[in-house]
């Protein structure tokens, strides 16, 4: 059997159904996981991690670098610059937001991302 999203082959025990699609475990987790940008517990935990001097992953550092250069930027601008999809950026941004390294604001119905 193949995953309805990524087309990977999946074994019987790893088959998950969601919204009428047969999904592999990774795609199923992506489909049901709710991304929370404003999560007080995640902010508390991440702020304690940052204070210990933990370095960012290469992917997160790249997002920070783009935001430094581009200044406030839209989702489309950032994704284009990084060459990644919307979901991937939102996941990275959520981590940066929890760490207090990035934020978003609305200007004239458009969301802008910045440090």
SEMARLUM-28944 format. One record per atom (N, C-alpha, C): x, y, z. Coordinates in steps of 0.2 Angstrom, whole numbers, padded with zeros to 4 digits, always signed. Each point is the difference from the previous one (the first is absolute). Layout:
XYZ;...
This chain:
+0004-0006+0000;-0004+0006+0000;+0004+0006+0000;-0002+0006-0003;+0004+0006-0001;-0004+0005+0004;+0004+0005+0003;-0002+0006+0003;-0004+0004-0005;-0006+0003+0002;-0004+0004-0004;+0003+0007-0001;+0005+0002+0004;+0003+0007+0000;+0007-0001-0003;+0005-0004+0002;+0007+0000-0002;+0001-0006-0005;-0005-0004+0000;+0001-0006-0005;+0005-0005+0003;+0002+0000+0006;+0005-0005+0003;-0004-0006+0001;+0004-0006-0001;-0003-0006+0002;-0001-0001+0007;-0005-0003+0002;-0002+0000+0008;-0002-0007+0001;+0002-0003+0006;-0002-0007+0002;-0006+0001+0004;-0004-0006+0001;-0006+0000+0003;-0001+0003+0006;+0005-0001+0005;-0001+0003+0006;+0002+0008+0000;+0003+0003-0005;+0001+0007+0000;-0005+0004-0004;-0005-0003-0002;-0006+0003-0004;-0004+0004+0005;-0001+0006-0002;-0005+0005+0004;-0005+0003-0005;-0006+0001+0002;-0005+0003-0004;-0002+0007+0003;+0000+0005-0005;-0001+0006+0002;-0004+0004-0005;-0006+0002+0001;-0004+0004-0005;+0000-0004-0007;-0001-0006+0001;-0001-0005-0006;+0006-0002-0004;+0006+0002+0003;+0006-0001-0003;+0004-0006+0004;+0003-0004-0003;+0005-0005+0003;+0006+0003+0000;+0003+0001+0007;+0006+0004+0001;+0005-0004+0003;+0007+0001-0001;+0005-0003+0004;+0000+0004+0007;+0004-0003+0004;+0001+0003+0007;+0002+0007+0000;+0005+0002-0004;+0003+0007+0000;-0006+0005-0003;-0003-0002-0005;-0005+0004-0003;-0006+0001+0004;-0002-0006+0004;-0005+0001+0005;+0001+0004+0005;+0006+0000+0003;+0002+0004+0005;+0000+0008-0002;+0003+0001-0006;-0001+0007-0003;-0007+0002+0000;-0004-0004-0002;-0007+0002-0001;-0004+0001+0006;+0001-0004+0005;-0003+0001+0007;+0003+0005+0005;+0007+0001-0001;+0003+0004+0005;-0002+0007-0001;-0002+0004+0005;-0002+0007+0000;+0006+0004+0002;+0002+0004-0005;+0005+0005+0002;-0002+0006+0004;+0003+0001+0005;-0002+0005+0005;+0006+0005+0000;-0001+0006-0002;+0005+0005+0000;+0000+0003+0007;-0006+0002+0002;+0000+0003+0007;-0002-0006+0005;+0005-0003+0003;-0001-0005+0005;+0004+0002+0006;-0003+0002+0005;+0004+0002+0006;+0005-0005+0003;-0002-0006+0000;+0005-0005+0003;+0006-0001-0005;-0001+0000-0006;+0005-0001-0005;+0005+0007+0000;-0003+0006+0001;+0004+0006+0001;+0004-0001+0007;-0003-0002+0005;+0004-0001+0006;+0006-0005-0001;-0002-0006-0003;+0006-0005+0000;+0005+0003-0005;-0002+0003-0006;+0005+0002-0005;+0004+0006+0003;-0003+0004+0004;+0004+0006+0003;+0005-0003+0005;-0001-0005+0003;+0005-0003+0005;+0005-0004-0004;-0001-0002-0006;+0005-0003-0004;+0004+0005-0003;-0002+0006-0002;+0004+0005-0003;+0004+0003+0005;-0002+0001+0006;+0004+0002+0005;+0006-0004+0002;+0000-0006-0002;+0006-0005+0001;+0005+0000-0005;-0001+0005-0005;+0004+0001-0006;+0000-0006-0005;-0005-0003-0001;-0001-0005-0005;+0000+0003-0007;+0004-0002-0005;+0000+0003-0006;-0006-0003-0005;-0002+0004-0005;-0005-0002-0004;+0002-0005-0005;-0005-0004-0003;+0002-0004-0005;+0001+0004-0007;+0003-0003-0005;+0002+0004-0006;-0006+0003-0003;-0006-0004+0000;-0006+0002-0003;-0003+0006+0004;+0000+0000+0006;-0002+0006+0004;+0004+0006-0001;+0007-0001+0000;+0005+0005-0001;-0001+0003-0006;-0002-0004-0005;-0001+0003-0007;-0006+0005+0000;-0005-0002+0003;-0006+0004+0001;+0001+0006+0003;+0004+0000+0006;+0002+0006+0003;+0004+0005-0004;+0005-0003-0004;+0004+0004-0005;-0004+0003-0005;-0005-0003-0003;-0005+0003-0005;-0004+0005+0003;-0002+0000+0006;-0004+0005+0004;+0004+0006+0001;+0007-0001+0002;+0004+0005+0001;+0001+0004-0006;+0001-0003-0006;+0002+0003-0006;-0007+0004-0003;-0005-0004+0000;-0006+0002-0004;-0004+0005+0005;+0001+0000+0006;-0004+0004+0005;-0007-0003+0000;-0005+0004+0002;-0007-0003+0000;-0001-0003-0007;-0003-0006-0001;-0001-0003-0006;-0006-0004+0000;-0003-0001-0006;-0006-0004+0000;+0001-0007+0000;-0004-0005+0001;+0001-0007+0000;+0002-0002-0007;-0003+0003-0005;+0002-0002-0007;+0007+0002-0002;+0002+0006+0003;+0007+0002-0001;+0005-0004+0003;-0001-0002+0006;+0004-0004+0004;+0001-0007-0003;-0006-0003-0002;+0000-0007-0002;+0004+0000-0007;-0001+0005-0004;+0004+0001-0006;+0007+0000+0001;+0002+0005+0004;+0007+0001+0002;+0004-0007+0003;-0004-0003+0004;+0003-0007+0003;-0001-0006-0005;-0005+0001-0004;-0001-0006-0005;-0004-0006+0004;-0004+0002+0004;-0004-0005+0004;-0008+0002+0000;-0004-0005+0002;-0007+0001+0000;-0002+0003+0006;-0007+0002+0000;-0003+0004+0005;+0000-0004+0006;-0002-0006+0000;+0000-0004+0006;+0007-0001+0004;+0005-0001-0004;+0007+0000+0002;+0002+0006+0004;-0002+0006-0003;+0002+0006+0003;-0004+0001+0006;-0006-0001+0000;-0004+0001+0006;+0002-0004+0006;+0003-0006-0002;+0002-0005+0006;+0007+0004+0002;+0004+0002-0004;+0006+0003+0002;-0001+0007+0004;-0005+0004-0003;-0002+0006+0004;-0002-0001+0007;-0004-0005+0000;-0003-0002+0007;+0005-0001+0005;+0005-0004-0002;+0006-0001+0005;+0003+0007+0001;+0002+0004-0005;+0003+0006+0002;-0004+0005+0004;-0007+0000-0001;-0005+0004+0004;+0001-0003+0007;-0001-0006+0001;+0001-0003+0007;+0006+0002+0004;+0006+0001-0004;+0006+0002+0003;+0001+0007+0001;-0005+0004-0003;+0000+0007+0001;+0005+0004-0005;+0001-0004-0006;+0005+0003-0005;-0003+0003-0006;-0007-0002-0001;-0004+0003-0006;-0007+0001+0003;-0003+0004-0004;-0007+0002+0001;-0004+0002-0007;-0006+0000+0001;-0004+0002-0006;-0005+0006+0002;-0001+0004-0005;-0005+0005+0001;-0004+0001-0006;-0006+0003+0001;-0005+0001-0006;+0001+0008-0002;+0001+0001-0006;-0001+0007-0003;-0004-0001-0006;-0006+0004+0001;-0005+0000-0006;-0002-0006-0002;-0002-0005+0004;-0002-0007-0001;+0005-0004-0003;+0006+0002+0000;+0006-0004-0002;+0004-0002+0006;+0002-0006+0001;+0004-0002+0005;+0008+0000-0002;+0003+0004+0005;+0008+0001-0002;+0004-0004+0006;+0005-0003-0002;+0004-0004+0005;+0007+0004+0001;+0002+0001+0006;+0006+0004+0001;+0003-0003+0006;+0006+0003+0002;+0004-0002+0006;-0003+0004+0006;
